[in-house]
Amino acid sequence: MFRTHSRIRKGFAIALMAFLVAFLAACAGDSGMIGTGDAAERVYVAPGDYDEYYGFFSGGYSGQLSVWGLPSARLFKVIPVFSQDPESGYGYSEETRPLLQTSYGFIPWDDSHHPQLSRTDGLADGRWIFINGNNTPRIARIDLEKFETVEILELPNTGGNHASSFPTSNNEYLVGATRFSIPAEEDLDVPIDTYKENFDGLLTFVKVDENSGEMALDFQIRMPPYHYDLGRAGMGPSSDWVFFTSYNVEEAHTLLEIEASRYDKDFIAAVNWRMVAEAVENGAGQDMPGQYYHNRYDPGTGIASSEAHNGVRVVDPTEIPGAVFFLPTPKSPHGVDIDPTGEFIVAGGKLATVIPVHSFSQMIQAIEDGRIEEEIDGIPVLEYEATMVGEVQDPGLGPLHTEFDGEGYAYTSVYISSEIVKWSLETFEVVDRIDAYYSIGHLMLTGGDTQDPDARYLVGLTKTARDRFLPVGPKQNHPAQLYDVSGGQMTLLKDFPTIGEPHYAQAIRADLLQPNSARIYELSENQHPHVTRRPGEARVERDGNVVRVYMTSIRSHFTPDNIEGVHVGDTVYFHVTNLEQDWDVVHGIAIKGAQNAEILLAPGQTKTLKWVPTRTGIYPFYCTAFCSALHQEMQGYVRVSPEGAGTELLWRTGTRGSN
Amino acid sequence: MSTRTRSRLLMALAALVMLPVFVSPLWTIGLVAPQYSDGLGMYIYVNDIVGHERHDIQNINILNHYIGMQEIDPETVPALEIMPIVLAGLVITGLLVAVIGKPWLMVGWLGAFLVAGGAGMVEFYAWNIDYGHNLSPDAPIRIPDMTYSPPIIGTEQLLNIRASSWPHLGSLYLAISALLAAAAAFVGFRGRRREKGEAQGGDAAPKPASLAAAFVVLLFVAGCGSAEEPRLDSAGEAPGDRIVYGVDEDPFCGDTVEAVRWGGEIVTPAGERLRFRSVECLAGYLLEGRLDPDEAHQVRVVDFPHGWKLVDASEARFLHTPNLSSPDGSRLLAIEAPQMQRNLQDAYTGPLLTWEEVLELVREERTPGENRS
């Protein structure tokens, strides 16, 4: 009875709010308008000129990461991360397939959500960018000299690694967390309705080597079986802490839409990672089983390898008093964002009608003063009033994520009322608002999640385009909007479609990356075991049923380009080396009937295309990359004979060859 | 300091200033093409040929194989083995001459040096001719009578590549050395004359301080020389001087320019630029007589083989070829360089017209009726 009542009340309140917000938005509309000519000028980057910022947009359910120029919103590249990419052969070539190995086998897809640039002293340093895989829980590292995925680490005991891959101020740790609590004991076969007894919420801490960037799973913290949604590390004074939002403190396991929305308050979990890490170093926690894969790309050989691990150190918060606290926060908070001073902890209460703001210094004071409301599984819950410094009124409906301009203002995305609100960190009052097209999720201000934001551009990452562009059927690409925030008010500059679901993004000043971008892979440093350094070394070798073609590509021919002596039943590996040492001179290889994809080779790279011919005949292969004026002539033939025909191995290019 | 000592000192300097030539390039050749706006290039040292960037030689070789040019392989150039020995010989003998101090020996040394330098230039020239002319008959791209020798000094357009060749620091050091040796001999001879004429006279020879100053100035000039080496990545024109495809709108034929290399422009005395999508549109506009004939308009056309460089219409020739179609049908290619005019005429056939003839042609084409057959 009571529940129905409260839902009707809530429905009414939402309707009222929606009306109010629509009214307010209409009023605020004018302030956000600028002449289109002015906006065009501000996003115009003349042909041949460069953008001010690199933008990295996650691909969401495409599993990839796209690289953009800001403010022009020109797409530079899609970097394949968690999903196979037939365009480049990533995840198809023998060299890259191991990157997609997991304890569940070869997983060619994931849902990539939160890209995070590596940090030095709380600022993006442009060395690497990390991104989480949500579905089969993983974190990937992308090298920003070559703009390619070089490492993927799987997280055990995790269901939906959503609160990830957020780094601490100097990449001491990247965090991960279980968005869907599951039993910590892996592969446990229990009834789902034993949720409260058997399920756990594990928070994961991954160490990053400060020189190589290599990741290592360090420890996990076993929390009550809530759903840990997002996380952020503190900055400055709060940099020893990590904050996670949680929902479903109701511990529901079915119809969460209603069951997990019952209580007025859920929690932000505050974790002193430094304290826990020290305790773990001194032996805290216990080793538990937990299978996971660690896949690394060797820059010398250009080959990725997989390592299977089993076992993880799991810590109980009660072992380390003073390290973990709960901050009560209204209504299933989603985002938790820390302002550049490290003082304000802003929650996005997605069903709340206010934006609650906690104070880090008050939190420390409350811990010292013992202002504890209750304990849950030994974790102290601080009094709401003790940590809360303000509630932003009238933020619109469904505030989600907040970023900061470093000039005393915060910008919060508001999903239901589809807008961005700007509010003051002094008065906690809304000072500006602007529409989002439509249903905004994350937003990204240039450097707005670091210790020193550039108050230049804001990108709104929206979930549906509807009528914004020429229609392309029932399913359209997700858009993003670019706003200028350098003046007092937000102005919309551009609205553009993106790749996959641009869930979250990062931006970094171009001058921090541009000089480091590699132009070639040095052939002299290529340590691939099947490299062919000169056309004179090209050859075909047979070992039982395995035929290895040591092939070179250079404008505009393959060596060899005629191959005979392959039989049905053979497995053929084309180890192709691109001998070019010139920027962006790319070759590719594709062969008729190959059941994988083409493979692209950057200058100086060796990659392997596996091919298992199933029928006899003559198979053309060709260069897929338009490499030169005589690209069309860059082709060859393989003759496939019947099994046991005994055709002699033969290869040639022009007069060079086996005989 | 006696004039004799000054002369010896200058001679010793002449020998020593050659030492950096072992590590400084004598010459530089730069190549700029649309795809290579940063340029490719090579430095020629006394003992080696190296790329401006690490892989430039390989990349030049790859590009050149299409037109049948030989690979540049420093290992196979005999001059690169001989030149360091000659240079070392000049340094050692130069120092010996300084010790001996006889002015006529200095003259002899300078003579030997100039002969060696001249031989080097002849060798360079011969190599350059062979490199650019001795083409493989199997080359995928063959253009009748087209050769590709880069210039010895200066800039030249070779198909899509603009090649520039200039002396570099090493050559400047050699020039300084020659000047110093000449000065040494001069001072030496004058000192001797003065001794012979037993006139004690005033000190007419330059003071060491002023000599040192002159030397510093020379070095400075050398430094400037290298700093002011012509930039290879522009044709001396600001980007605004280019016709922009898809942007510039043709005031006569309408529409935007789609292929810059067919285009042209009129620059009015007020500095206004009217851009045209083809030579025939430009001519058509002029023939309409909309411009004030009393004013001096600059009429420029894009050098077709270059791609975007604008040249005075009166200085270009126009190939009227049946084998290529221009945007508006008159089949007119503007070409600046005489060699290129012949090459393209051989390749595509048709008469080469002057600008006046082009105007006449367009006038006829635009007048339906009796003039047309």
Interface residues (C-beta under 8 A of the other chain):
Chain A: P47 G48 I520 I554 R555 S556 E580 Q581 D582 S628 A629 L630 E633
Chain B: R54 H55 Q58 N59 I62 H65 Y66 P140 I141 P239 V244
